[in-house]
Amino acid sequence: MTGRPRVLVLHGPNLDRLGKREPAVYGATTLAEIDASLVELGGELGVEVASFQSAHEGALIERIHRAEDEGAAGVVFNPGAYTHTSIALRDAIAACALPVIEVHLSNVAAREPFRHHSHIAPVAVGTIAGFGPESYRLGLRALVGYLARARRT
């Protein structure tokens, strides 16, 4: 523990396959590389970053609950395909007091029609999509900015 605000980065299903999975869509950067860049950026921004990946909806829900119970300041979340299907994840976010930034590597609005609806967006502070791994970095910057503004009000 550093005494700095803690931020959780959540990765949903299939994101552990980054670097191997459909590189034309998702790029060649691995999840480990994304996580390392977020820890480094978090240090620059004055926050401690922890990450968690699971293909299991219940594990992601439990991690959101635990993050709130542990005093995390907020969450950067790429729910993957659960974005379009999981009301349970939507409800977990709505049930906690943590600000959540939804992120996606690809521009989901420019992809298949079933990807155009997000159950997460209505309960998130905002959504960042289409910038590859930079989406996560933009999401972390957005969350830290949101937290700073919230402290001033």
Secondary structure by P-SEA (a helix, b strand, c coil): ccccbbbbbbbcccccccccccccccccccaaaaaaaaaaaaaaacbbbbbbbcccaaaaaaaaaaaaaaccccccccccccccccaaaaaaaaaccbbbbbbbcccccccccccccccccccccccccccccaaaaaaaaaaaaaaaaaaac
